[in-house]
């Protein structure tokens, strides 16, 4: 049972990796640009990364905050 679960998990991770590679290839070959809907979004993202980089370590709480920021667009 455990081997089936692990095999399914590895298959999904492989599928995600392949999807990301295809997306990377397509985006590298197209000239498309988007506007960021919230002008301070990139500054907020940089601030989040600077908080993490201060001590050279990332805690689970900091990682959860980054995920929440990507998901909701705010701290």
C-alpha positions as CSV (number, residue, x, y, z in Angstrom):
1,X,0.0,0.0,0.0
2,X,2.8,2.4,0.9
3,X,4.6,1.7,-2.4
4,X,1.4,2.5,-4.3
5,X,1.0,5.8,-2.5
6,X,4.6,6.7,-3.1
7,X,4.4,5.7,-6.8
8,X,1.3,7.8,-7.2
9,X,3.0,10.8,-5.5
10,X,6.1,10.5,-7.6
11,X,4.0,10.3,-10.8
12,X,2.2,13.5,-9.8
13,X,5.5,15.2,-9.0
14,X,6.9,14.1,-12.4
15,X,3.7,15.4,-14.1
16,X,4.0,18.7,-12.4
17,X,7.7,19.0,-13.3
18,X,6.9,18.2,-16.9
19,X,4.1,20.8,-16.9
20,X,6.5,23.4,-15.5
21,X,9.1,22.6,-18.1
22,X,6.6,23.0,-20.9
23,X,5.4,26.3,-19.5
24,X,9.0,27.5,-19.2
25,X,9.7,26.6,-22.8
26,X,6.5,28.3,-24.1
27,X,7.1,31.5,-22.0
28,X,10.8,31.7,-23.1
29,X,9.7,31.6,-26.8
30,X,6.9,34.1,-26.5
31,X,7.1,37.8,-26.0
32,X,4.3,38.5,-23.6
33,X,4.1,40.9,-20.7
34,X,1.5,41.4,-18.0
35,X,0.8,44.3,-15.7
36,X,0.8,43.6,-12.0
37,X,-2.7,44.4,-10.7
38,X,-1.4,45.7,-7.4
39,X,1.5,48.1,-7.8
40,X,3.1,47.3,-4.4
41,X,3.0,43.6,-5.0
42,X,6.6,43.2,-6.1
43,X,7.8,45.5,-3.2
44,X,5.8,43.4,-0.7
45,X,7.3,40.2,-2.2
46,X,10.8,41.6,-1.9
47,X,10.1,42.6,1.7
48,X,9.0,39.0,2.5
49,X,12.2,37.6,0.9
50,X,14.4,40.1,2.8
51,X,12.8,38.9,6.1
52,X,13.7,35.4,5.2
53,X,17.2,36.3,4.1
54,X,18.1,38.2,7.2
55,X,19.3,35.2,9.1
56,X,19.9,32.8,6.2
57,X,17.3,30.4,7.5
58,X,13.7,29.8,6.8
59,X,11.3,28.6,9.4
60,X,8.0,26.9,8.8
61,X,6.2,30.0,10.0
62,X,8.1,32.2,7.5
63,X,7.4,29.7,4.7
64,X,3.7,29.7,5.7
65,X,3.6,33.5,5.5
66,X,5.1,33.4,2.0
67,X,2.6,30.8,0.8
68,X,-0.2,32.9,2.4
69,X,1.1,36.0,0.6
70,X,1.1,34.2,-2.8
71,X,-2.4,32.8,-2.1
72,X,-4.1,36.0,-0.8
73,X,-1.8,38.8,-1.9
74,X,-1.3,40.2,1.6
75,X,0.4,39.3,4.8
